[in-house]
Amino acid sequence: SNTTVKLLGNAAGAPYFVGYDTVGATPVISAVSIVSSNSASSTLAKADDVITLSFTSDVAVQTPAVTIAGRDATVASSTNPNSFTASTTALVADSGSVTFSITALSLTGDNSVAVIATDDHSAVTFDNTPPAITITSGPAGGSVSTSSPTEFAFTIDAGATAVCAFDGAATSSCSGSFSQAL
């Protein structure tokens, strides 16, 4: 950094004290990481998940300017005045890798270099594609079944979960097949 040293003293014969002044110090943004509030994985985001960046500055700065996914993010400081979080909510139109940019202005007006990568290699990817589900057996589509229990079987994308119900009954978690007495 561009740290200057000033000698401070008073009347003749008094001792001098050495102090440091950070005038001209360019902020360095570090400890950058990104996560998603997605319940399945903090590396994935779908619509309405919150994406959060965490980072620090080595000098005191004004509120940093942060964009996430091309939108201005909400920035908050922590109890440490040089530590920040920035967040935004994922939208249906978002897709692909989440991009971001962080810049900061020191209290004395010096700009940081724009930061566009994490320090810990964390990343978040938007994935608004619904899982594929295929019914493999059961009553024919649109038919009325009077047999009890009524059953059907299905396949679903790996990692996805399903809930099943007949005729507006309460849903329950299911995987691969579902049977319910009528």
N, C-alpha and C positions, 0 to 999 in steps of 0.2 A: 504494500500500500504506500501511499504518498504521505507518510507521517512526518510531521515537523516537530522539532524540539525547541522549546522556548525556555530561556532562563528567567526565573522570576525572583525578584528581590525587592528590598525597600531601601531605607536610608543607608548612607555610606557606612561601611563597616559591618553591615548586617549580612548574615549568611544568605547564599543563593540556594534556591530549591529548583530542582529539575522536574518539569512536568511534561506530559505528552499532550499534544493537541492533534486531533484527527481531522483538522481542516484539510480538505483536498483528498480524503480517503475515498477511493472508489469502492462501492459495495460489492462484495462477492457473495453470490447466492450459492448455498450448498445444502447438503443433506436433503436433497429433493427426492420425494417418493410420491407415488400415486396409487390410490385404491378405489374400489367401488363398493357400494353398500349391498351389492347383489348377494342374496342369501346362499346361492350355490357356489360362487367363487368371487373373491375380491379382484380377480383379473378380468372379469366380464361385466358388462353393463347392458341393461335393456331399458326401455322407456320407464321413467320415474325413479330409476336408481340414482343415488347421489354419488358423484365422482369427486374425490377430495385429494388435493395436492397438499403436502406438508413440506416446509422448507425453512431455512434460517438465513440470516444475513450476518456478516462478520462485523458490521457497524450499524448504528442506529439509522433507520430509514423512515421515510414517509410511507404511507400505506402503499404497498407494491401494486403495480398494474398487472393483472393476471387474466389471461384468456384460457378457457378450456373448451375444446371442440368449437373454436371460432367465436365463442360468446364470452362477454365479460363475466368473470367469476365473482362471487361474494368472498371478500377477504376478511379474515379475522386474525387478531394477534392473540397470543397466549399470555400466560403470566410472565413469561420471558419476553421482553419487548422486542427481541430480535428473532422470535420464532413466529411463524405464520401458518395458517391453513387457508386454502381457497377452495371453493366448491361450486358446482353447478349440477343441475338435474338433467339426466339424459332424456332426449326427446325421441319420438317415434322415427323421425327423419334421420337420426344419427346412424352412421354405419362405419365399420372399419376401426382402425387404430385411433385411440383418443390422442389428439395433439394438444399441446399447451404452450404457452409462452409466459415467462415471468420476467419483469423488469422492475427495478427499484431505483429510487432517487434518494441519495443521502440527505441528511438534514442540511448539509452545506451546498446541495445542488449538483452533486456528481452522480452521473448515471451508471448503473451496473450494465454489464453485458447481458443481452437477452439469453435466458436459459430455456432450452427446448428439449432437454433430456433429463432423465432421472439419474441420481448417483448410485442407486441400489439396483438398477436394471428392472425396476418394477414397471409394469405396463397394464393398461386396461384396453379391452377391445369391445366395441359396441356389437351386440348380436341381438337384433330384434326379430330374427327369423323364428317363427314358432316351430316347435318340434313336430316331426311327421308322425302321424299315428295311422295305422292301417288295421281295420277290423278284418280278422282272418276267418272267423266263424261266428254264427249267431243267426237270429231271425233275419229274414230278408229285409232290406231297406223299405220302409213304409208299411210293412206288414204288421198285423196285430197277432201277438202270441198269447195264448191262453194256458200254455203249459207252465207248470211251476215245479222247480224254480226255472226262471228264464236265465239263459247263460249266453255269453259271447266271449270270444278271445280276440286279442289284438297284439300288435307289435308297436313299439314306440322307440324313438331315437334314444341311444345310450345317454345316460345322464339326465334324461327327462323324467318327470313324475306325472302321474295321471290321477284324477279323481273320477269316480264313476257313480251313477245313480240311474234309476228307472223312473219315468213318469213324475219327475219333480220331487222324488224322495230325497232325504238327506244324502249328501255325497260322502263317500269314504274313499280312502286311498286304495288304489288298485294297481296291479302290474301284471300284464300278460293275459289275465282273464278276470271275469266278473260274473257272479251268480247272485240272484236275489229272488227270494220267494215272493210270489204275487199275492 
